[in-house]
Amino acid sequence: MTSSEKPADPERIIEFEFLRATEAAALNAMRWAGRGEKESADEAACDAIRGIFDLMDIRGEVVIGEGIKDEAPGLFKGEKVGKWGAEDSVFDIALDPVDGTTNISKGMPNSIACIAAAIPEEGSDSALQDIPAFYMTKLAYPQKVRLAWMADPSLPLSLDAPFEEVIKLTARILEKDVRDIVVMVLDRPRNQPWVDITRKTGAQLRMIADGDITAALAPAFEDSGIDLYVGIGGSPEGVLSAAGLRCLGGGMQAKIWVSSEEERESLIKEGWGDRLDETFRSKDLAQGSSIIFCATGITDSPLLNGIKVTGHHVTTHSVLMRAKSRTVRYVEAVHNLEAKTIRLRSTGKEESLLNQIR
């Protein structure tokens, strides 16, 4: 390949570098577990991700970052990452350095570091849809349910359908009793209607305190024990979930949830007035086939085990997925504290993992 030629499959070449970034984020944030300082954990994860991005041969732009809800010290929309060489591939990037910051600050389960990256298709401005709202209502389901609905769109699988009908439909498609269907819901007062309906139908309920990316992905994993995810959660997390579901084959529908009249007026001014009632599918939020999703567990979650420290070794558990090939890789890595380093943007150099963990 000459210097003027671009690789035919650039995401295959670069995908493990994104995985290294989520590993570094998880490792650098782990020391804040249980210390009650979620902003410090977030800042540490961002520092490590930026440090890896500085070494990557990409022209990357953060199109969906964090901080919209809580002014966290995140990587923000419009930030340029990578080396930006003339022949480097263009990537749109969505990320959540720590999904579940409250959880990690309390030492609770269900926190991960995750990144979605996608190459825009020719003629498209972006591969990952930036939703300028704080929250979205989401419904995520397994591949088998998605395929059944695609074959017969008249089936009651939507956010507008009565949720009890969605539960019964899912049970029928998955060949389960309704009482064996497991519904996951983010524990917020705004999600109480779905909690009540789930209990009324006799289906099983699993509630989480934070971290709805792993929750939305869970139905697409056969061994997760989760059949449906429903409720109102963050919009950036919704796009990240959509990217992961595109790689897994599962499905999701989402609609903007307006939290206040002030937000409604702001969205209308930004030109989103005619899309407030639109239902977005996974393919609308994460477009094309050149999509990568990777995540590393910080504390245990339905998707990944968290970081384990044993003596002078640290074990991380990650997942790396591609939409084009539908390949899902689970990566268990053992890092030697005496030898492992993490490159941080704040120092511009490799730092001992021993100093970061201990």
N, C-alpha and C positions, 0 to 999 in steps of 0.2 A: 504494500500500500504506500503510495507516494504521500508526501507531506500535504498535498493539496486535496487528497481524497478523505472523505469522512467515512467512518465505519458504517456498514449497512445496518448494524444492530447496536447502536451506541449504549442503550440502557443495559445490555448484557455485560458490556465492558465495565461500566461504572457502578453497577448495582451494589457491589460489596463495599464500595466506599461510603454509600449512604448508610449501610449497615454499621460500618465502623463509627459513623457519626452518632447513631442512636446508642451504640454500646458505650461510647465515650460519655455521652450525656447522662446515661443511667449511672455509670460508675462515678462520675463527678458529683452527681446529685445525692448519691446514696448516704453520704456522711451526714446529711441533714434530716435523715429519717427519724421521726419522733421528737424532733427538737423544737417544733412549734413555729418554724420560720419558713413558710412556704415560698416567700419571695427569694430567700437565699438559695433554696433548692432550685428554683426556676432559673435564677441567675447563673448558678454553677452549670446547669445543663446547657444553657445558651452559650456560655463561654466555651464549653467543650465542642459543641456543634460548629460554632464559628471557626474554631481552631482547625477542625477537619475540613470544613468547606474551603479554607484558605489554601489547601493543598490539592484541591480537586480540579481536574481539567474539564470544567464546564463553564457555560455562560448561564448562570442560574439567577433567577429572580424570585424572591419570596412574594407570592401572590396572595397567600393566606397565612398569616402569622398568628401571634397571640397578643394578649393585652387589651383587646377590645372591651372586655367586660370589667377587668380589674386593674388596668394600667400596670400589668406585670412587666418585668424587665426582659421582654421578649425580642424575638426577631420579627420585624414589622413589615407590613406590606410595602413593596417597592425596594426593599433592601437587595442589593446586588451581592451575590456570593459566587465563589469559584475564582479561577484564574482569568477567565474571560479572554482566552487566546482566540486568535482569528478563526481557527478551525474547530474550536470546541463546540460541542452540541449545546443547543438551547434547552433549558429545563425550567418549567414552572414548578415551584416548590411550595407545598403546604406542610406545616409542621406544628407540633405541640411538644416542646422539649420535655415537659412533664404534664401528661394528662392525668389529673388526680393530685394536684398540688396540696389540697387540704388533706388528702389521705396520707401522702408521704410526711407531711408536717406532724401528723398524729401517729405515725407508725402503723397506719391501717393498710389493708390490702387494696389492690386495684389501682396501681399507678404504673404508667409506662412512659417511655420516651418514643415518639414516633415521627416518621417523615413519609410524605407522599411526594413523588416527583413524576412529572409527565412531560413528554415532548409534544408541543402543539402541532396539530396536523396542518398541512399546507392550506393556507387561506383562513386559518383560525387565529384569532388574537390570543386566546388562552385555552389551555387544556383543563384547568381547574377553575370552577366558577366561584368567584368571590361574591358571597351573599352579604350585603351591607346591613344586616340586621343582627341583633344580639343572639336571638334564639330561633330555632325551627322545631316544629312538631315532626317527629320521625316514627316510621314504622319499618322495621327490618325483619326479614324472614329468610328461610333456607332456600337453596337453589331449587329443590323439588317444588316448592310452593311457587316460586317465581316462574318456573317453566310451565306449570299448570295454568297460571294466570295469563301468561303470554299465549298459550294455546286457546284460552277462552277468557277474553277480557271482561266478559259479563259476570265473572265470579266476584263476589263481594270482598275484594282485597284492595282496600283503599283507606285513606284517612277519613274519608267522608262516609264510609260504611259503618253501621253499628259495630262496635268492637267485639261484642259477643258473637256476631256472625263471622268476624275474622278468626276468632279463636276456634269456632266450630269448623270452619272451612279448613283451617290449618290441621286440625285433628283428622279430618277426613282424608286430606291429601297425604298426610304422614302415616295414615293407618294407625292412629292412636285413639284412645279414649280421651274425651275432653279433660278428665281429671288428671291425665298424664301429660298434658301440655304445660310447659313451663314458660311463664312470661316474666321478663325482666323489665323493671321500671326504676328510673332515677328517683330517689326519695326526695321529692319536693312537693309542697302543698299544691302547686299548679297541676301536678300529675295525679291527684287523688281520684279523679273520675275513672281513670284506667285501673287503678288499684281496686276500686269498688266493683267495677264490672268483672275483673278477673276473679275476684273472690265470689261474686254472685254466680258465675258460670260453673264454679267448682274447679277451675284450672289452678295450677300451682303458681305462686307468686314468689319472685326473688327480687328484693330491693337492694339498690346500691346507693352509697352515700355520695359518690363522685366517680368520674372517669367513664363517660358514656361512649368513648370510642371502642373500648374492648367490649362493652355491652352490645353495641350495634353490630359488631362483627361476630359475636358469639353464635347467633343462629346459623351462620354459614359454616360453622365447624361442627361436624357430626358428633364429636365426642365432648362438646361443651356442656351438654345437658340443658341448653337454652333453645327454645323453639321460636320465640318472638321477642322483639324488643320494641317498646312503644313509650312515647312520652315527649316532653319538651326539654330540649337540651341545647347546648351551644351550636351556633351556625358553623364556625370554623371546624369544630369536631365533626359536624355532619358531613362536610366535604372530605375530610380525612377518612371517615368511615366509608363514604361512597367509593373512594379510591381503593380501599381494601376489599370491599365487596365486589368491585369490578374484577379484581384478581381472583377472588374465591368463587364467583359465580352466584353468590347470594344476591338478594335484592333489597332495595330500600326506597320508600317514598317519603318525601319531606315537603313541608309547607312553612312559609315564614309565619312566625308567631310574634305579633306586635305586643310589646310589653307596656307601652304607654301611648297616649295620644301624641305626645311630643315626638316619640320615635316614628309614629305613623306619618306625621307631617314631614319629618326629615327624609323618610324613604320616598315619599311622593315628590319632594323637591329634587331628589337624586334620580328621578325618572323611573322609580319602581312601583308607582301607583297601580299600574295595570298588571303587576305580577304578584300582588299580595295574596291572591287566592290561588295562584298557580301551584300545581303539584309537580315537584321536581323528582325525577327518578335518578338512580345512581349514575346512569349514562349522561344525564344532563349536568350533574355536578362534577363528574370526572369523565372527560370526553376522550375519545380515541382509544387506541390499543397500546400505546407506548407508555404504560403506567407502572410505576414501581411503588410498592408499599413495604415499609420495614418498621419494626418496633422491637424494643428491648424492655423486658420486665424490670421494674425497680422493686416494687413489692408484688406479692403474688396476686394474680388476676385470673379471670376465666380463660384468658387467652394465653398467658405466659407465667411461668414461675418467676419469682423475683430473684434478686441478687443474693447469693449465699457466700459468706466468708468463712473459710475454714483454715485456720493457721495463717500461712503466708500465701494462700491461694484464694482467688475470687472466681466464682462461677456465674456466668451470665447466660440467660436464655433469650433468644431472639427469634423472630420470624421474618422471612424475606420472601416477597411475592412479586410476580409479574403478571400483568393482564394478558400480554400477548401469548404467552405459553401456558398460562394458568399453573405455573410451577409454584409450589409452596415449600420453602425450605425452613426447617427448624434448625437453628444453630445453637449448640451448647458449646460455650468457650470457657476454658480455664485459664485465668490470667495469674501469672506469678507476680506477687507484690514486689519482689525484690528486683524484677527486671522490667515490668510493664511501665510504660509512660503514656501520658495523655498530652496532646498538644493543645494548649489553651490560647485563645485570642488575646486575653488580657496580658499575658507575658510574652507571647510570640515565640514560645519554645516548648519543648517537651518537659513535662513535669512528672515526677515520680508518682506512680499510683499509690505507693505506700503512704506518701504524705497526704494524698487526697482521701484515702479510706480511713486511716487511723486518726 
